[in-house]
Amino acid sequence: MRLLHLSKCNNRIFVQNSILNQIQPNNPLHGVKLAEILEALVDNYGWEHMAFKVNINCFKIDPSIKSSLVFLRRTTWARNKVEAMYLEMIKKGIGK
């Protein structure tokens, strides 16, 4: 049997699947969208610092969330570095 929890946040309804949360309880990236990761990193570090940490053009030249999402979804090595930077930020207790 599937257990679903409904919650309302910012006039949007989110469905949280309890079974999936039980499968990966120790994965801090579980359920976090790539766009949310980028927004948190930009808010806390800014594009310049992100470009220093992960040397990719979409962070250096006219950076935007949209262009970064396109690149990171296609480029596994870059996405892994961005996710590692996010995990480091969470570990330090910054943001989120």
Secondary structure, DSSP 4 states (H G I P E B T S, - for coil): ---EEEEEETTEEEEEEHHHHHHSTT-TTTT--HHHHHHHHHHHTHHHHHHHHS--HHHHSS--HHHHHHHHHH-HHHHHHHHHHHHHHHHTT---
